[in-house]
Amino acid sequence: MGKNKLAKFSEMETFPHVFQYTYSALHESEERFPLKGKWSDFFGNDNPIVLELGCGRGEYTVALAQLFPEKNFIGVDIKGSRMWAGAKESHLKGMKNVAFIRTNIEIISEFFSNDEVAEIWLTFPDPQMKKVRKRLTSTRFMELYQQFVKENGIIHLKTDSNFMFQYTVEMIKANQYPVIFQNNDLYHSDFSDDKILSIKTFYEQQWLERGLTIKYIKFNLQHKEQFIEPDVEIEYDSYRSYNRSRRSNSEAKTSNNKIEEI
């Protein structure tokens, strides 16, 4: 591990709004996460809690927290060296409605109690085209989320992946979740929330410049006892979800779907 990463990990330990609990660390302890069910004590209010799962550098978490001071935002990711950027920025700005958890998303229910979370943002998650159980909008994760998201809580998905978007649409249909808004070209649509439209991460801006359209869907998470995993064939994306090709969609289609890494 490079010295720069070690320095970031060390500095993260000093941030009072960052909690680092990997799977092994959490399960080696006999005690549960101390803020589970007590996040209102940490934030000092009962404002709605919004999670960003797979927050990466934390840009979206911080931007949302600045735009919506009446809500509390928590970014979650396992990559601490990336998360450091958002954690550092929010710390320097003295933001009181932001926190970060470095952990595996698969154990996110260890950190929140029933009905403790109002919304979840999934911003450009890996579509996991060959691994259904790892998709953050799969029924496996819907079952996980409903353990701590309020009845009719909101799930947001923002993605450049046509595969991820279409899969999520089919999952929502199969399980009859109410859709609040859906569009496969967010920045050329009738979506009127200028606050949300104003947030563009560094990579999102790059994808837009390359001609990739941004898809967005938000729906209500209604609690269920049984889930239906959609049985549909969806064409794979012609570029990687991470380390994407610099080509536009049209360019990708004319080169036999060859994958290039950036």
Sequence and secondary structure as in RCSB ss.txt:
>XXXX:A:sequence
MGKNKLAKFSEMETFPHVFQYTYSALHESEERFPLKGKWSDFFGNDNPIVLELGCGRGEYTVALAQLFPEKNFIG
VDIKGSRMWAGAKESHLKGMKNVAFIRTNIEIISEFFSNDEVAEIWLTFPDPQMKKVRKRLTSTRFMELYQQFVK
ENGIIHLKTDSNFMFQYTVEMIKANQYPVIFQNNDLYHSDFSDDKILSIKTFYEQQWLERGLTIKYIKFNLQHKE
QFIEPDVEIEYDSYRSYNRSRRSNSEAKTSNNKIEEI
>XXXX:A:secstr
  HHHHHHHHHHTT TTEEE  HHHHHHSSS  TTTT HHHHHTS   EEEEET TTSHHHHHHHHH TTSEEEE
EES HHHHHHHHHHHHHTT SSEEEEES GGGGGGS  TT EEEEEEES    TT GGG TTSHHHHHHHTTTEE
EEEEEEEEES HHHHHHHHHHHHHHT  EEEEESSGGGSS   HHHHT   HHHHHHHHTT   EEEEEEE   S
            SS SSS  SS HHHHHTTTT     
